[in-house]
């Protein structure tokens, strides 16, 4: 898909989303970006929309609002996520919160996008989503997060089959590309030395991969941006 003058919706524009926005704007795309409370998460050259993925009504209203302002949405980039360790005592509410934000909201929006594309007679409209390399090689104490991310991945792969020819799904599985605030330098170095490429990724690399995923009409399925981090436990610590 040629991105020039195409409308791309990015959900969850903070941090890495800003780099993705820069890359897509450079390609000539028109951008819509969501935020929860702080509108500064939206790129200055993008149109901002408040979105609460824990509210079904908020998710249902998003696509019509973007279409009213920018025209049909040509591509969807799912980036909304929270990365939270398991509490010492896990409750149903803890599970529900992480699954709602990390999975259910993205699932519903992707389904609505697919239905909209089918109604318009669109072929292979791209849905690009950020998952996590570790869903196949999970680390401990993030069980709920891992479960939610895995659920999203498999839902999207199933959605692609249901809407074959209408949408195409690309799931990006990043490793460490932009550490959270106060991330221990010792832990970052441990990750670096335990990757075959001996380096940490970057948000710029993630942004380029999103652009490629949107542009290449024959690209589907799961892609890793992890520098081989799935093998880190096999290397020297």
C-alpha positions as CSV (number, residue, x, y, z in Angstrom):
1,X,0.0,0.0,0.0
2,X,1.3,3.4,-1.0
3,X,1.2,5.4,2.2
4,X,1.0,8.9,0.7
5,X,-2.3,10.5,1.5
6,X,-3.6,7.3,3.3
7,X,-5.2,7.6,6.7
8,X,-3.4,5.5,9.3
9,X,-4.8,5.1,12.9
10,X,-2.3,4.5,15.6
11,X,-3.6,3.6,19.1
12,X,-1.4,4.3,22.0
13,X,0.9,7.1,20.7
14,X,3.2,7.5,23.7
15,X,6.9,6.5,23.6
16,X,7.5,4.2,20.6
17,X,4.4,5.5,19.0
18,X,6.0,8.9,18.5
19,X,8.8,7.3,16.4
20,X,6.2,5.3,14.4
21,X,4.3,8.6,13.7
22,X,7.5,10.3,12.5
23,X,8.2,7.4,10.1
24,X,4.7,7.3,8.6
25,X,4.4,11.1,8.3
26,X,7.7,11.0,6.3
27,X,6.0,8.6,4.0
28,X,3.2,11.1,3.4
29,X,0.5,9.4,5.5
30,X,-2.3,11.2,7.3
31,X,-2.3,10.2,11.0
32,X,-4.9,9.8,13.6
33,X,-3.6,8.9,17.1
34,X,-5.3,8.1,20.4
35,X,-4.5,9.1,23.9
36,X,-6.0,8.3,27.3
37,X,-5.8,11.5,29.3
38,X,-2.7,13.4,28.1
39,X,-3.0,14.8,24.6
40,X,0.7,15.4,24.5
41,X,1.0,11.7,23.5
42,X,-0.3,12.7,20.1
43,X,2.2,13.8,17.5
44,X,1.9,17.5,16.7
45,X,1.1,16.7,13.0
46,X,-1.5,14.1,13.8
47,X,-5.2,14.4,14.8
48,X,-5.8,13.3,18.3
49,X,-8.7,11.2,19.7
50,X,-9.3,10.3,23.3
51,X,-9.8,6.6,23.7
52,X,-10.6,4.5,26.7
53,X,-10.1,0.8,25.7
54,X,-11.9,-0.3,28.9
55,X,-15.1,1.3,27.5
56,X,-16.8,-0.6,24.7
57,X,-18.6,2.6,23.8
58,X,-15.3,4.5,23.4
59,X,-13.9,1.8,21.1
60,X,-17.1,1.7,19.0
61,X,-17.0,5.5,18.5
62,X,-13.4,5.8,17.4
63,X,-13.5,4.7,13.7
64,X,-16.6,6.8,12.9
65,X,-14.9,9.9,14.5
66,X,-11.7,9.4,12.5
67,X,-13.6,8.9,9.2
68,X,-15.6,12.0,9.8
69,X,-12.4,14.1,10.1
70,X,-9.9,12.3,7.8
71,X,-11.9,10.0,5.6
72,X,-11.7,6.2,5.5
73,X,-9.1,4.6,7.7
74,X,-6.8,2.7,5.4
75,X,-4.6,1.0,8.1
76,X,-4.6,0.3,11.8
77,X,-1.6,0.1,14.1
78,X,-2.4,-1.4,17.5
79,X,0.1,-0.2,20.2
80,X,-2.0,0.2,23.3
81,X,-0.5,-1.9,26.1
82,X,0.4,-1.9,29.8
83,X,3.4,-3.8,31.1
84,X,2.6,-4.7,34.7
85,X,4.1,-7.5,36.8
86,X,1.8,-9.9,38.6
87,X,0.7,-8.9,42.1
88,X,1.6,-11.2,45.0
89,X,-2.1,-12.1,45.3
90,X,-3.7,-12.4,41.9
91,X,-7.4,-11.6,41.7
92,X,-10.0,-11.8,38.9
93,X,-10.0,-8.0,38.7
94,X,-6.2,-8.0,38.0
95,X,-6.7,-10.4,35.2
96,X,-9.7,-8.5,33.8
97,X,-7.8,-5.2,33.8
98,X,-4.8,-6.5,31.8
99,X,-6.9,-8.5,29.4
100,X,-9.2,-5.6,28.7
101,X,-6.3,-3.2,28.0
102,X,-3.8,-5.5,26.4
103,X,-6.3,-7.7,24.5
104,X,-10.0,-7.0,24.4
105,X,-9.8,-3.3,23.3
106,X,-7.4,-4.1,20.5
107,X,-9.5,-7.2,19.5
108,X,-12.7,-5.2,19.2
109,X,-11.2,-2.3,17.3
110,X,-9.5,-4.7,14.9
111,X,-12.8,-6.5,14.3
112,X,-14.6,-3.2,13.7
113,X,-11.8,-2.2,11.3
114,X,-12.2,-5.5,9.4
115,X,-16.0,-5.2,9.2
116,X,-15.6,-1.6,7.9
117,X,-13.1,-2.7,5.3
118,X,-15.4,-5.5,4.1
119,X,-18.4,-3.1,3.8
120,X,-16.2,-0.8,1.6
121,X,-15.0,-3.6,-0.6
122,X,-11.4,-3.0,0.4
123,X,-8.8,-5.7,-0.2
124,X,-6.0,-6.6,2.3
125,X,-6.4,-3.6,4.6
126,X,-3.4,-3.9,7.0
127,X,-3.6,-4.4,10.8
128,X,-0.2,-4.1,12.4
129,X,0.0,-4.9,16.1
130,X,2.7,-4.9,18.7
131,X,2.8,-8.2,20.7
132,X,5.9,-9.3,22.6
133,X,8.8,-11.7,21.7
134,X,8.4,-13.4,25.1
135,X,4.9,-14.8,24.5
136,X,6.7,-17.9,23.1
137,X,9.5,-17.8,25.7
138,X,7.8,-16.3,28.8
139,X,9.7,-14.9,31.7
140,X,8.3,-15.2,35.2
141,X,6.1,-13.0,37.2
142,X,4.3,-11.5,34.2
143,X,1.8,-14.4,33.7
144,X,-1.3,-12.3,33.2
145,X,0.5,-9.9,30.8
146,X,1.9,-12.9,28.8
147,X,-1.6,-14.5,28.6
148,X,-3.2,-11.3,27.4
149,X,-0.6,-10.7,24.7
150,X,-0.8,-14.3,23.5
151,X,-4.6,-14.0,23.3
152,X,-4.4,-10.9,21.2
153,X,-1.9,-12.6,18.8
154,X,-4.0,-15.6,18.2
155,X,-7.2,-13.6,17.9
156,X,-5.7,-11.5,15.2
157,X,-4.4,-14.6,13.3
158,X,-7.9,-16.0,13.5
159,X,-9.4,-12.7,12.4
160,X,-7.2,-12.7,9.3
161,X,-8.6,-16.1,8.3
162,X,-12.2,-15.0,8.9
163,X,-11.7,-11.9,6.8
164,X,-9.3,-13.4,4.3
165,X,-8.7,-11.1,1.3
166,X,-10.2,-8.2,3.2
167,X,-7.5,-7.6,5.8
168,X,-4.0,-8.8,6.4
169,X,-2.4,-9.1,9.8
170,X,1.2,-8.4,10.8
171,X,2.1,-9.0,14.4
172,X,5.4,-7.5,15.5
173,X,7.1,-9.2,18.4
174,X,9.7,-6.7,19.8
175,X,12.3,-7.3,22.3
176,X,13.8,-4.5,24.3
177,X,13.7,-1.4,22.0
178,X,13.0,1.4,24.5
179,X,13.4,0.6,28.2
180,X,10.9,2.1,30.6
181,X,11.9,4.9,33.0
182,X,14.3,3.8,35.8
183,X,15.1,0.5,34.0
184,X,18.2,-1.0,35.7
185,X,21.3,-0.5,33.6
186,X,22.6,-3.9,34.8
187,X,19.5,-5.6,33.5
188,X,19.7,-3.8,30.2
189,X,23.3,-4.9,29.8
190,X,22.4,-8.5,30.6
191,X,19.8,-8.5,27.9
192,X,22.3,-7.0,25.4
193,X,25.0,-9.7,26.0
194,X,22.4,-12.5,25.9
195,X,21.3,-11.7,22.4
196,X,23.1,-13.2,19.4
197,X,23.5,-9.8,17.8
198,X,24.9,-8.4,21.1
199,X,22.9,-5.2,20.9
200,X,19.6,-3.6,21.9
201,X,17.0,-2.6,19.4
202,X,15.7,0.9,18.8
203,X,12.3,2.6,18.4
204,X,13.5,3.8,15.0
205,X,13.9,0.2,13.9
206,X,10.4,-0.6,15.1
207,X,9.0,2.4,13.2
208,X,10.7,1.3,10.0
209,X,9.2,-2.2,10.5
210,X,5.7,-0.8,10.9
211,X,6.1,1.2,7.7
212,X,7.3,-1.9,5.9
213,X,4.4,-3.9,7.3
214,X,1.9,-1.3,6.0
215,X,3.5,-1.0,2.6
216,X,4.1,-4.6,1.6
217,X,0.8,-6.0,0.5
218,X,2.1,-9.6,0.5
219,X,3.4,-9.5,4.1
220,X,1.4,-11.3,6.8
221,X,1.8,-13.2,10.1
222,X,4.4,-12.8,12.9
223,X,7.6,-10.9,12.7
224,X,10.3,-10.7,15.4
225,X,12.2,-7.6,16.2
226,X,14.2,-9.1,19.1
227,X,17.8,-9.6,18.0
228,X,17.4,-13.2,18.9
229,X,16.3,-12.5,22.4
230,X,14.2,-15.7,22.5
231,X,17.5,-17.5,22.8
232,X,18.9,-15.5,25.7
233,X,18.6,-18.2,28.2
234,X,20.9,-20.4,26.1
235,X,23.7,-17.9,26.2
236,X,26.1,-16.9,28.9
237,X,24.5,-14.8,31.7
